[in-house]
């Protein structure tokens, strides 16, 4: 159910790539792995087109450390601002700080 009801702090339209506006997209949890459910719960999800910015391309977010880090920084800032949380509260939920 949580996956079906995903939302994003970054966009109201999860059907178009947040970077280029193209479709189709995959909904990408900014903090993945053990933090995937936290990303879903707190709206740290972004739509990324399947051709340019996600799994099938060498420059996709899973292979592009800079792009991944950029969105992790944006994700932490958005979480802290939207939910009025401190850096320590973010670390307690997500396990690390991406801002330093």
Legacy VTK file of the C-alpha trace (Angstrom):
# vtk DataFile Version 3.0
C-alpha trace
ASCII
DATASET POLYDATA
POINTS 100 float
0.000 0.000 0.000
2.772 2.476 0.865
4.374 2.041 -2.556
1.064 2.628 -4.305
0.463 5.818 -2.293
3.931 7.310 -2.781
4.144 11.098 -2.843
6.966 13.565 -3.259
8.052 16.684 -1.426
9.611 17.784 -4.743
6.783 17.470 -7.258
3.044 16.935 -7.510
3.453 15.033 -10.790
5.107 11.649 -10.334
4.435 10.730 -13.979
7.113 13.012 -15.488
10.864 12.994 -14.882
11.831 15.614 -12.319
14.979 16.393 -14.343
13.777 16.529 -17.957
9.982 16.084 -17.876
9.963 12.902 -19.973
7.937 9.749 -19.444
7.892 6.856 -18.671
9.423 7.108 -15.231
10.467 4.981 -12.299
9.717 6.356 -8.867
13.057 6.513 -7.103
13.425 6.588 -3.337
16.190 9.096 -2.583
17.355 7.074 0.396
17.238 3.449 -0.684
18.210 0.130 0.847
17.287 -0.005 4.523
15.911 3.564 4.272
13.588 2.899 1.337
10.469 2.731 3.514
11.434 5.966 5.292
11.808 7.638 1.896
8.331 6.468 0.931
6.829 7.482 4.283
8.274 11.006 4.224
7.853 11.815 0.508
11.504 11.543 -0.412
10.614 10.068 -3.779
11.420 11.478 -7.213
10.276 10.402 -10.672
13.175 9.681 -13.025
12.765 8.788 -16.693
13.831 5.314 -17.619
15.871 6.352 -20.647
18.123 9.124 -19.381
18.259 9.311 -15.636
17.548 5.947 -14.118
18.403 2.285 -14.399
19.093 1.761 -18.101
21.654 4.501 -18.667
25.305 4.732 -17.632
24.524 8.170 -16.216
21.565 6.863 -14.237
21.233 7.807 -10.582
22.268 4.348 -9.367
25.587 4.667 -11.206
26.120 8.424 -10.976
27.444 9.121 -7.482
27.273 12.901 -7.944
23.622 12.842 -9.033
22.754 10.457 -6.201
24.559 12.642 -3.639
22.905 15.799 -5.009
19.453 14.302 -4.415
20.431 12.967 -0.989
21.463 16.481 0.059
18.236 17.914 -1.376
16.309 15.137 0.344
17.786 15.814 3.751
17.199 19.566 3.428
13.600 19.040 2.264
12.903 16.595 5.087
14.322 18.922 7.739
12.459 21.946 6.386
9.117 20.273 5.651
8.926 18.315 8.897
10.710 20.962 11.029
13.376 18.461 12.110
16.978 18.929 13.181
20.033 17.319 11.647
20.223 14.954 14.628
16.592 13.914 14.148
17.330 13.189 10.488
20.374 11.116 11.465
18.305 9.174 14.007
15.851 8.196 11.246
18.163 7.768 8.253
21.434 6.777 9.936
23.719 9.485 8.601
24.123 13.127 7.661
24.437 14.034 3.969
25.002 17.768 4.444
28.644 17.751 5.586
LINES 1 101
100 0 1 2 3 4 5 6 7 8 9 10 11 12 13 14 15 16 17 18 19 20 21 22 23 24 25 26 27 28 29 30 31 32 33 34 35 36 37 38 39 40 41 42 43 44 45 46 47 48 49 50 51 52 53 54 55 56 57 58 59 60 61 62 63 64 65 66 67 68 69 70 71 72 73 74 75 76 77 78 79 80 81 82 83 84 85 86 87 88 89 90 91 92 93 94 95 96 97 98 99
